[in-house]
Amino acid sequence: MSGQQPSRGGAPHVFQPLAADDPTTIAGYRLAAKLGAGGMGKVYLSYTPGGRPVAIKVIRPEFGEDAEFRRRFAQEVQSAQRVQGLFTAPVIDADTDGAQPWLATAYVPGPSLADSVVAHGALPVEAVLLLIAGMAEALHVIHGAGIVHRDLKPSNVLLAADGPRVIDFGIAYAADAT
């Protein structure tokens, strides 16, 4: 769940105000801003009662009406909950059975790798080596939990101040699944 979206000028911007058609709360989480949107739904910024920022992905209504999608989404949430690593964004909360399914993960402040390269060009060699080491550790943890990510791409790697985070297990699947 990317913390940034590219703007039309190529430079990323972080928060977008909520639009008239955006919800103001999800399951008690008050939404503060929209972080972005993708094929599965929209991502919002919210906070836990203790003040920690979370990214909440709300699934598009048409997907929520599909029983097979809901089954797969619930399985994917359970899989993502098994992943606990320093270079991933942990699942905080979810509702796969509600009127509109959603998933909350820890918010990662920082641009995606894709946005960073668009805005600043190629990374220095030293940064690339640290990036690769962090991503390798993330994949080791993900695979150790029996998960295959299946959508590892620059927009699913966030560049936080303390290292990269591999995110968005939306199309992950359990390695033991057919």
HURA-V184272 format. One record per residue. D_FIRST is the distance of its C-alpha to the first C-alpha in Angstrom with 1 decimal. Layout:
D_FIRST, D_FIRST
This chain:
0.0, 3.7, 6.5, 8.8, 10.3, 13.8, 16.7, 19.8, 21.6, 19.2, 18.2, 14.6, 14.4, 12.1, 12.8, 14.4, 16.9, 16.8, 18.9, 21.8, 20.2, 17.2, 17.8, 18.7, 18.0, 16.4, 18.6, 19.8, 16.7, 17.6, 15.0, 15.4, 13.5, 11.2, 8.2, 8.1, 9.2, 9.5, 12.1, 11.3, 10.7, 9.4, 6.8, 9.1, 10.0, 12.7, 14.9, 16.7, 20.5, 20.9, 18.8, 15.8, 12.6, 9.9, 6.7, 8.1, 7.4, 11.0, 12.5, 15.0, 18.5, 20.1, 18.0, 18.8, 22.4, 22.4, 23.7, 22.8, 19.1, 19.1, 20.9, 18.5, 15.4, 17.4, 18.3, 14.7, 13.8, 17.0, 16.4, 13.0, 15.0, 17.5, 15.4, 16.3, 16.2, 16.1, 13.8, 11.0, 8.9, 11.2, 11.2, 13.0, 14.1, 14.1, 16.7, 17.2, 20.7, 20.5, 21.3, 17.7, 15.5, 12.3, 10.1, 9.4, 8.1, 9.3, 7.9, 8.3, 10.5, 10.9, 10.6, 9.3, 12.4, 13.0, 13.2, 15.3, 17.7, 18.1, 18.9, 21.0, 22.1, 22.5, 21.7, 24.9, 26.0, 25.6, 22.0, 21.5, 23.4, 21.3, 18.0, 19.6, 20.9, 17.6, 16.0, 19.2, 19.1, 15.6, 16.9, 20.1, 18.5, 16.5, 19.7, 21.7, 20.1, 21.2, 17.9, 17.5, 13.9, 15.3, 12.6, 12.6, 12.5, 12.1, 8.9, 7.3, 9.2, 8.6, 12.1, 12.8, 16.5, 17.4, 15.9, 13.0, 10.2, 9.5, 6.3, 5.7, 9.3, 9.6, 12.7, 13.9, 17.4, 19.9, 22.3, 25.2, 24.2, 26.2
